[in-house]
């Protein structure tokens, strides 16, 4: 599998009170899978 040479993209999510975690995971999971298929490092939270 060929690794990508593009720089990482920084994304931010603003979670408000009573925000649905299902919606958050539905947004994050495809990004995590794309990183894995591209052979990139896992998503790091801060």
Phi and psi restraints in degrees (value plus and minus 20) as a CYANA .aco file:
   2 UNK   PHI    -104.3   -64.3
   2 UNK   PSI     111.5   151.5
   3 UNK   PHI    -106.2   -66.2
   3 UNK   PSI     126.3   166.3
   4 UNK   PHI     -96.5   -56.5
   4 UNK   PSI     122.6   162.6
   5 UNK   PHI    -124.3   -84.3
   5 UNK   PSI     -14.6    25.4
   6 UNK   PHI     -96.1   -56.1
   6 UNK   PSI     127.1   167.1
   7 UNK   PHI     -89.4   -49.4
   7 UNK   PSI     135.2   175.2
   8 UNK   PHI     -86.8   -46.8
   8 UNK   PSI     134.0   174.0
   9 UNK   PHI    -125.8   -85.8
   9 UNK   PSI     114.7   154.7
  10 UNK   PHI    -116.6   -76.6
  10 UNK   PSI     104.3   144.3
  11 UNK   PHI    -138.6   -98.6
  11 UNK   PSI     127.7   167.7
  12 UNK   PHI    -146.0  -106.0
  12 UNK   PSI     124.4   164.4
  13 UNK   PHI    -141.4  -101.4
  13 UNK   PSI     109.1   149.1
  14 UNK   PHI    -118.7   -78.7
  14 UNK   PSI      94.7   134.7
  15 UNK   PHI    -121.1   -81.1
  15 UNK   PSI     101.5   141.5
  16 UNK   PHI    -122.0   -82.0
  16 UNK   PSI     142.9   182.9
  17 UNK   PHI     -74.8   -34.8
  17 UNK   PSI     121.1   161.1
  18 UNK   PHI      45.8    85.8
  18 UNK   PSI       0.4    40.4
  19 UNK   PHI     -91.0   -51.0
  19 UNK   PSI     119.4   159.4
  20 UNK   PHI     -95.2   -55.2
  20 UNK   PSI     100.4   140.4
  21 UNK   PHI     -85.3   -45.3
  21 UNK   PSI     -48.1    -8.1
  22 UNK   PHI     -81.0   -41.0
  22 UNK   PSI     -62.0   -22.0
  23 UNK   PHI     -84.4   -44.4
  23 UNK   PSI     -60.7   -20.7
  24 UNK   PHI     -83.2   -43.2
  24 UNK   PSI     -68.5   -28.5
  25 UNK   PHI     -85.1   -45.1
  25 UNK   PSI     -52.4   -12.4
  26 UNK   PHI     -87.0   -47.0
  26 UNK   PSI     -46.3    -6.3
  27 UNK   PHI    -104.5   -64.5
  27 UNK   PSI     -57.1   -17.1
  28 UNK   PHI    -102.5   -62.5
  28 UNK   PSI     -57.8   -17.8
  29 UNK   PHI     -79.4   -39.4
  29 UNK   PSI     -65.0   -25.0
  30 UNK   PHI     -81.5   -41.5
  30 UNK   PSI     -53.2   -13.2
  31 UNK   PHI     -87.7   -47.7
  31 UNK   PSI     -60.9   -20.9
  32 UNK   PHI     -84.0   -44.0
  32 UNK   PSI     -63.1   -23.1
  33 UNK   PHI     -85.9   -45.9
  33 UNK   PSI     -60.9   -20.9
  34 UNK   PHI     -81.6   -41.6
  34 UNK   PSI     -61.7   -21.7
  35 UNK   PHI     -81.9   -41.9
  35 UNK   PSI     -62.0   -22.0
  36 UNK   PHI     -84.9   -44.9
  36 UNK   PSI     -63.8   -23.8
  37 UNK   PHI     -87.2   -47.2
  37 UNK   PSI     -50.5   -10.5
  38 UNK   PHI    -102.5   -62.5
  38 UNK   PSI     -26.4    13.6
  39 UNK   PHI      56.0    96.0
  39 UNK   PSI       3.6    43.6
  40 UNK   PHI    -111.4   -71.4
  40 UNK   PSI     149.3   189.3
  41 UNK   PHI     -86.0   -46.0
  41 UNK   PSI     132.9   172.9
  42 UNK   PHI     -84.7   -44.7
  42 UNK   PSI     141.9   181.9
  43 UNK   PHI     -85.6   -45.6
  43 UNK   PSI     115.7   155.7
  44 UNK   PHI    -135.0   -95.0
  44 UNK   PSI     106.2   146.2
  45 UNK   PHI    -110.9   -70.9
  45 UNK   PSI     136.4   176.4
